[in-house]
Amino acid sequence: MSAGYDTIIIGAGAAGLYAALHAGRRERKVLVLEHNGEVGAKILISGGGRCNFTNVNADDPKRYLSANPHFARSALARHTQHDFIALVNKHGIAHYEKTLGQLFCEGARSSAKIVRMLLDECTSAGVEIKTNWRVNAVRRTERFIVETMLGAYEGGALVIATGGLSIPKLGASGFAFNIARQFGVPVIETRPGLVPLTFAASDLAWMSALSGVSTDIIARVGKIEFREAALFTHRGLSGPAILQASSYWRAGESVIIDWLPSMDEDVLARRKRERPKAQLKTALADLLPERLAAALLSWSAGEAPALQNIALGDIKDAGLINLVRKLKDWPLTPVGTEGYAKAEVMVGGIDTNALSQQTMECRATPGLFFIGECVDVTGWLGGYNFQWAWSSGWAAGQAI
């Protein structure tokens, strides 16, 4: 048995490293165990290598999914995006704001600067980190015993920061849920989130020919909607709007698409008065990518294909308005998703009703904490999931 630690953290991703450095600042003796050969694997690939590390709106709890929608509120309010930005600024990491409040590091492969920042802070705080260190078992006596391939370690607190099931090629696993089962912690059913949607052959008949086409849309699932780009793929639909909607989508449900989000329903009727001799397909191609306009006309309604080559002036206003209404309320029913391999996050996870909202500690097992993606808190696309990692890691770091 090794010398004891105040805290053992399993997982050296965003949440684990952030919890470690804050516990270390409190002069706690901290050990971090990581089964990969390097720390922060997801950080390094995020944002195309530029790391979308938070969002200017990241403290809004309404932008997080959970079976308990109020759970994230405390951590997000007590350690906000402004706190993390201050740390980034302290380390002189240049960054910029992209669309919808997304904050990225500047420069190719600049996500490595965030990892370096976290490691430097951990070093300053006296945190010990071991990589390529696989955990074989965890048990609890008066303290927690973590058995590894190279010996056992003892800690007064144990923090599980091993992430969820998304992107298994980076080492994602169900380790957190194995620990949860061992200690009787309930788990909310998991599924891929922020993931491309797949479709049946009947829809792919027109979608696959549009692979590579992107357009601005509104995607709506139930009462939630997102306006961003959609991208056609050989398997269905991707792009930010679709990824956002996917986190809310359940099997059997439809996703409602507005292909003309900036347009009023009389847009073609008004074009008719301006250019009565213009063909319908030409007028619609002024509003949408040409190939998409043609495909939607062919599939929108029984009479639409026949009307493609007819001049706008020969179509009644009511017919044009009806067509636009269909394009603005177009139901698509996915048959599935591209799974965890392509998912940016996992939806579901450790039941938050079992955790303290203030500290992330298990109510029934004092000293056991779960943080980050393995918890049933999933953020929107655009830096929100990193902020949950920072906020939940900070909350645990104040208690361990």
C-alpha positions as CSV (number, residue, x, y, z in Angstrom):
1,M,0.0,0.0,0.0
2,S,1.3,3.4,-0.9
3,A,1.4,6.4,1.4
4,G,-2.1,7.8,1.7
5,Y,-3.6,10.8,-0.2
6,D,-6.3,13.2,0.8
7,T,-7.9,12.8,-2.6
8,I,-7.6,10.4,-5.5
9,I,-9.0,11.5,-8.8
10,I,-9.6,8.9,-11.5
11,G,-9.5,10.6,-14.9
12,A,-7.3,13.4,-16.1
13,G,-9.6,15.2,-18.5
14,A,-11.0,18.7,-18.1
15,A,-13.1,18.0,-15.0
16,G,-10.5,15.8,-13.3
17,L,-7.6,18.2,-13.8
18,Y,-9.7,21.2,-12.7
19,A,-10.8,19.5,-9.5
20,A,-7.2,18.5,-8.8
21,L,-5.7,22.0,-9.2
22,H,-8.4,23.5,-6.9
23,A,-8.0,20.8,-4.3
24,G,-4.2,21.2,-4.5
25,R,-4.5,25.0,-4.0
26,R,-6.2,24.1,-0.7
27,E,-3.0,22.2,0.2
28,R,-4.7,18.8,-0.2
29,K,-2.5,15.9,-1.2
30,V,-3.9,14.9,-4.6
31,L,-3.2,11.9,-6.9
32,V,-4.7,11.8,-10.4
33,L,-4.8,8.5,-12.3
34,E,-5.3,8.5,-16.0
35,H,-5.4,5.3,-18.1
36,N,-4.5,7.1,-21.4
37,G,-0.9,7.9,-22.2
38,E,-1.6,11.6,-22.2
39,V,-3.9,13.9,-20.2
40,G,-6.8,16.0,-21.7
41,A,-7.4,13.9,-24.8
42,K,-10.8,15.5,-25.5
43,I,-9.4,18.9,-24.9
44,L,-6.7,18.4,-27.5
45,I,-9.2,17.6,-30.3
46,S,-11.9,20.0,-29.3
47,G,-12.9,22.9,-31.6
48,G,-10.8,21.5,-34.4
49,G,-7.7,21.8,-32.2
50,R,-8.6,25.3,-31.0
51,C,-10.6,24.3,-27.9
52,N,-14.0,25.9,-27.6
53,F,-13.3,26.2,-23.9
54,T,-16.5,28.0,-22.7
55,N,-19.3,30.3,-23.9
56,V,-20.2,33.8,-22.8
57,N,-23.7,32.4,-22.0
58,A,-22.4,29.3,-20.2
59,D,-23.8,30.2,-16.8
60,D,-27.4,29.9,-18.1
61,P,-28.8,26.6,-16.6
62,K,-31.5,26.5,-19.3
63,R,-28.8,25.5,-21.8
64,Y,-28.1,22.2,-20.0
65,L,-30.1,19.0,-20.2
66,S,-30.8,16.9,-17.1
67,A,-33.5,14.8,-15.6
68,N,-33.1,17.3,-12.7
69,P,-32.9,20.7,-14.7
70,H,-32.1,22.7,-11.6
71,F,-29.1,20.7,-10.4
72,A,-26.4,22.5,-12.5
73,R,-27.5,25.9,-11.3
74,S,-25.4,26.1,-8.1
75,A,-22.1,25.1,-9.6
76,L,-22.6,27.2,-12.7
77,A,-23.4,30.2,-10.6
78,R,-20.6,29.8,-8.1
79,H,-17.8,29.2,-10.7
80,T,-18.7,30.9,-14.0
81,Q,-17.3,31.3,-17.4
82,H,-15.7,34.5,-16.2
83,D,-13.7,32.7,-13.6
84,F,-12.3,30.3,-16.2
85,I,-11.6,33.1,-18.7
86,A,-9.7,34.9,-16.0
87,L,-7.4,31.8,-15.7
88,V,-6.9,31.7,-19.4
89,N,-6.0,35.4,-19.4
90,K,-3.6,34.8,-16.5
91,H,-1.7,32.4,-18.7
92,G,-1.7,34.7,-21.6
93,I,-3.6,32.4,-23.9
94,A,-5.0,34.4,-26.8
95,H,-8.7,33.7,-27.6
96,Y,-11.6,35.1,-29.6
97,E,-15.4,35.0,-29.7
98,K,-17.0,33.1,-32.5
99,T,-20.7,32.8,-33.3
100,L,-23.3,32.5,-30.6
101,G,-20.8,33.4,-27.8
102,Q,-18.4,30.5,-28.4
103,L,-14.8,31.2,-27.1
104,F,-11.9,29.6,-28.9
105,C,-8.1,29.7,-28.5
106,E,-6.3,31.4,-31.3
107,G,-4.0,29.4,-33.6
108,A,-3.7,25.9,-34.9
109,R,-3.5,23.2,-32.3
110,S,-3.9,25.9,-29.6
111,S,-6.0,23.6,-27.5
112,A,-2.7,22.2,-26.2
113,K,-2.3,25.5,-24.4
114,I,-5.3,24.8,-22.3
115,V,-3.9,21.4,-21.3
116,R,-0.5,23.0,-20.6
117,M,-2.3,25.6,-18.4
118,L,-4.1,22.9,-16.4
119,L,-0.9,20.9,-15.9
120,D,1.1,24.0,-14.9
121,E,-1.6,24.9,-12.3
122,C,-1.6,21.3,-11.0
123,T,2.2,21.3,-10.7
124,S,2.1,24.6,-8.8
125,A,-0.5,23.1,-6.5
126,G,1.6,20.0,-5.8
127,V,-0.7,17.6,-7.6
128,E,0.7,14.2,-8.6
129,I,-0.4,12.8,-12.0
130,K,0.2,9.3,-13.3
131,T,-0.6,8.4,-16.9
132,N,-0.9,4.9,-18.4
133,W,-2.2,3.9,-15.0
134,R,-5.1,1.4,-15.3
135,V,-7.4,1.0,-12.3
136,N,-8.3,-2.6,-11.6
137,A,-10.7,-2.2,-8.6
138,V,-12.0,0.3,-6.0
139,R,-13.0,-0.7,-2.5
140,R,-13.8,1.2,0.6
141,T,-12.9,0.6,4.2
142,E,-12.5,3.6,6.4
143,R,-10.9,5.2,3.3
144,F,-11.0,4.4,-0.4
145,I,-8.5,1.9,-1.8
146,V,-7.7,2.2,-5.5
147,E,-6.0,-0.9,-6.8
148,T,-4.0,-0.4,-10.0
149,M,-1.8,-2.6,-12.1
150,L,1.3,-1.2,-10.2
151,G,0.0,-1.1,-6.7
152,A,-2.7,0.2,-4.5
153,Y,-3.4,3.8,-3.3
154,E,-5.4,5.0,-0.4
155,G,-7.4,8.2,-0.3
156,G,-9.9,9.9,2.0
157,A,-11.9,11.1,-0.9
158,L,-12.4,9.5,-4.4
159,V,-13.4,11.6,-7.4
160,I,-14.7,9.9,-10.6
161,A,-13.9,12.1,-13.6
162,T,-13.7,9.5,-16.3
163,G,-16.2,11.0,-18.6
164,G,-19.0,9.4,-20.5
165,L,-19.3,7.0,-23.5
166,S,-18.7,9.5,-26.3
167,I,-15.7,9.1,-28.7
168,P,-14.5,5.6,-27.5
169,K,-11.4,5.9,-29.7
170,L,-10.1,8.3,-27.1
171,G,-10.5,5.8,-24.3
172,A,-14.1,6.5,-23.3
173,S,-15.6,3.7,-21.2
174,G,-18.3,2.9,-18.7
175,F,-15.9,3.0,-15.7
176,A,-18.0,5.7,-13.9
177,F,-21.1,3.6,-14.2
178,N,-19.3,0.5,-12.9
179,I,-18.3,2.4,-9.8
180,A,-21.8,3.8,-9.5
181,R,-23.3,0.3,-9.5
182,Q,-20.7,-0.9,-7.0
183,F,-21.8,1.8,-4.5
184,G,-25.5,1.7,-5.3
185,V,-25.6,5.1,-7.1
186,P,-28.5,5.2,-9.7
187,V,-27.8,6.1,-13.3
188,I,-30.1,7.8,-15.7
189,E,-30.3,6.0,-19.1
190,T,-27.6,7.2,-21.4
191,R,-27.6,8.0,-25.2
192,P,-25.4,9.8,-27.7
193,G,-25.8,13.6,-27.8
194,L,-24.6,16.3,-30.2
195,V,-24.5,13.6,-32.8
196,P,-25.5,13.3,-36.5
197,L,-28.9,11.9,-37.3
198,T,-29.5,9.0,-39.7
199,F,-32.5,8.3,-41.9
200,A,-34.3,5.5,-43.7
201,A,-33.8,4.7,-47.3
202,S,-36.9,6.7,-48.4
203,D,-35.3,9.9,-47.0
204,L,-31.8,9.0,-48.1
205,A,-33.0,8.7,-51.6
206,W,-32.9,12.5,-51.8
207,M,-30.6,13.4,-49.0
208,S,-27.5,11.4,-50.0
209,A,-27.4,13.2,-53.4
210,L,-27.0,16.4,-51.4
211,S,-24.0,15.3,-49.4
212,G,-21.8,18.3,-48.6
213,V,-24.6,20.8,-49.0
214,S,-25.0,23.2,-46.0
215,T,-27.8,25.7,-45.3
216,D,-29.1,27.8,-42.5
217,I,-32.2,26.2,-40.8
218,I,-34.3,26.1,-37.7
219,A,-34.5,22.5,-36.2
220,R,-37.2,22.0,-33.7
221,V,-37.8,19.0,-31.3
222,G,-40.8,19.5,-29.1
223,K,-40.7,23.0,-27.7
224,I,-36.9,23.5,-28.2
225,E,-35.5,24.9,-31.4
226,F,-32.1,25.8,-32.7
227,R,-31.2,28.1,-35.6
228,E,-27.8,27.2,-37.1
229,A,-26.5,25.4,-40.1
230,A,-27.5,21.9,-41.3
231,L,-25.1,19.7,-43.3
232,F,-26.2,16.9,-45.5
233,T,-24.1,13.7,-45.3
234,H,-24.2,10.3,-47.0
235,R,-26.1,9.0,-44.0
236,G,-28.4,11.8,-43.2
237,L,-28.0,15.2,-41.5
238,S,-25.4,16.8,-39.4
239,G,-24.3,20.4,-38.7
240,P,-24.7,22.5,-35.6
241,A,-28.5,22.8,-35.7
242,I,-28.9,19.1,-36.1
243,L,-26.3,18.2,-33.5
244,Q,-28.1,20.5,-31.0
245,A,-31.5,19.0,-31.8
246,S,-30.1,15.4,-31.5
247,S,-29.6,15.8,-27.7
248,Y,-33.3,16.3,-27.3
249,W,-34.5,13.8,-29.9
250,R,-35.9,10.5,-28.9
251,A,-36.5,7.4,-31.1
252,G,-39.7,7.7,-33.0
253,E,-40.0,11.5,-32.8
254,S,-39.8,13.8,-35.7
255,V,-37.5,16.8,-36.1
256,I,-39.3,19.7,-37.7
257,I,-37.2,21.7,-40.1
258,D,-37.7,25.3,-41.3
259,W,-35.7,25.5,-44.5
260,L,-36.5,29.2,-44.8
261,P,-35.9,30.6,-41.3
262,S,-35.5,34.2,-42.5
263,M,-38.5,34.2,-44.8
264,D,-42.1,35.1,-44.3
265,E,-44.7,32.7,-45.8
266,D,-45.5,35.1,-48.6
267,V,-41.9,35.4,-49.8
268,L,-42.6,33.7,-53.1
269,A,-45.9,35.5,-53.6
270,R,-43.9,38.8,-53.3
271,R,-41.3,37.5,-55.7
272,K,-44.1,36.7,-58.2
273,R,-45.1,40.4,-58.2
274,E,-41.5,41.4,-58.8
275,R,-40.6,38.7,-61.3
276,P,-43.7,37.1,-62.7
277,K,-41.9,35.3,-65.5
278,A,-39.3,33.6,-63.2
279,Q,-39.7,29.9,-62.9
280,L,-40.6,28.5,-59.5
281,K,-37.3,26.4,-59.2
282,T,-35.3,29.5,-60.1
283,A,-37.1,31.7,-57.5
284,L,-36.6,29.0,-54.8
285,A,-32.9,28.6,-55.7
286,D,-32.5,32.3,-54.9
287,L,-33.5,31.4,-51.3
288,L,-31.7,28.1,-50.9
289,P,-28.7,26.2,-52.4
290,E,-29.8,25.2,-55.9
291,R,-29.5,21.5,-55.5
292,L,-31.4,21.6,-52.2
293,A,-34.2,23.8,-53.7
294,A,-34.6,21.3,-56.5
295,A,-34.7,18.3,-54.2
296,L,-37.2,19.9,-51.8
297,L,-39.5,20.8,-54.7
298,S,-39.4,17.2,-55.9
299,W,-40.3,15.9,-52.5
300,S,-42.5,18.6,-51.0
301,A,-45.9,17.7,-52.4
302,G,-47.6,15.9,-55.2
303,E,-48.1,18.9,-57.3
304,A,-44.7,20.6,-56.7
305,P,-42.6,18.7,-59.3
306,A,-45.1,19.7,-62.0
307,L,-44.9,23.3,-60.9
308,Q,-41.1,23.5,-61.0
309,N,-40.8,24.9,-64.5
310,I,-44.0,27.0,-64.4
311,A,-43.6,30.8,-64.1
312,L,-44.4,32.3,-60.8
313,G,-47.1,34.5,-62.5
314,D,-49.0,31.3,-63.5
315,I,-49.3,30.1,-59.9
316,K,-51.9,31.4,-57.5
317,D,-50.6,33.2,-54.4
318,A,-52.3,30.7,-52.2
319,G,-50.3,27.9,-53.9
320,L,-47.1,29.7,-53.3
321,I,-47.9,30.5,-49.7
322,N,-48.9,26.9,-49.1
323,L,-45.5,25.7,-50.5
324,V,-43.5,28.0,-48.3
325,R,-45.6,26.8,-45.3
326,K,-44.5,23.3,-46.0
327,L,-40.9,24.3,-46.4
328,K,-41.1,26.0,-43.0
329,D,-42.7,23.1,-41.3
330,W,-41.0,20.0,-42.8
331,P,-41.1,16.9,-40.6
332,L,-38.3,14.4,-40.8
333,T,-38.2,11.3,-38.7
334,P,-34.7,9.9,-38.1
335,V,-34.2,6.2,-37.6
336,G,-31.2,6.7,-35.3
337,T,-27.9,8.5,-34.8
338,E,-24.3,7.8,-35.7
339,G,-23.8,6.7,-32.2
340,Y,-21.1,7.3,-29.6
341,A,-18.3,7.1,-32.1
342,K,-19.5,10.4,-33.7
343,A,-21.2,11.9,-30.6
344,E,-19.5,14.9,-29.0
345,V,-21.1,14.1,-25.6
346,M,-23.3,11.7,-23.7
347,V,-26.8,12.5,-22.5
348,G,-27.8,10.9,-19.2
349,G,-25.4,9.5,-16.6
350,I,-25.1,9.6,-12.8
351,D,-28.4,10.5,-11.3
352,T,-28.0,14.0,-9.9
353,N,-30.6,13.2,-7.2
354,A,-27.9,11.1,-5.6
355,L,-25.4,14.0,-5.5
356,S,-25.0,17.1,-3.5
357,Q,-25.7,20.1,-5.7
358,Q,-23.0,22.1,-3.9
359,T,-20.1,19.6,-3.9
360,M,-20.9,16.7,-6.3
361,E,-20.5,14.3,-3.4
362,C,-22.7,11.2,-3.2
363,R,-25.2,11.6,-0.4
364,A,-25.2,7.9,0.5
365,T,-21.4,7.4,0.2
366,P,-19.5,10.2,1.9
367,G,-16.2,10.9,0.2
368,L,-17.3,9.6,-3.2
369,F,-17.7,12.3,-5.9
370,F,-18.7,12.3,-9.6
371,I,-18.0,15.2,-11.9
372,G,-18.0,16.2,-15.6
373,E,-19.6,14.3,-18.4
374,C,-20.4,11.1,-16.4
375,V,-23.0,13.1,-14.5
376,D,-26.5,13.6,-15.9
377,V,-25.8,17.2,-17.1
378,T,-25.3,17.8,-20.8
379,G,-24.7,21.2,-22.3
380,W,-25.5,22.7,-25.6
381,L,-22.9,22.8,-28.4
382,G,-20.5,25.6,-28.2
383,G,-18.4,25.4,-25.0
384,Y,-21.1,24.6,-22.5
385,N,-19.9,21.1,-21.7
386,F,-16.4,22.4,-21.0
387,Q,-18.0,24.9,-18.6
388,W,-19.8,22.1,-16.8
389,A,-16.5,20.3,-16.5
390,W,-14.9,23.5,-15.0
391,S,-17.8,24.3,-12.7
392,S,-18.4,20.8,-11.4
393,G,-14.7,20.2,-11.0
394,W,-14.3,23.4,-9.0
395,A,-17.3,22.5,-6.8
396,A,-15.7,19.2,-5.9
397,G,-12.3,20.8,-5.6
398,Q,-13.6,23.0,-2.8
399,A,-14.8,19.9,-0.8
400,I,-12.3,17.1,-1.3
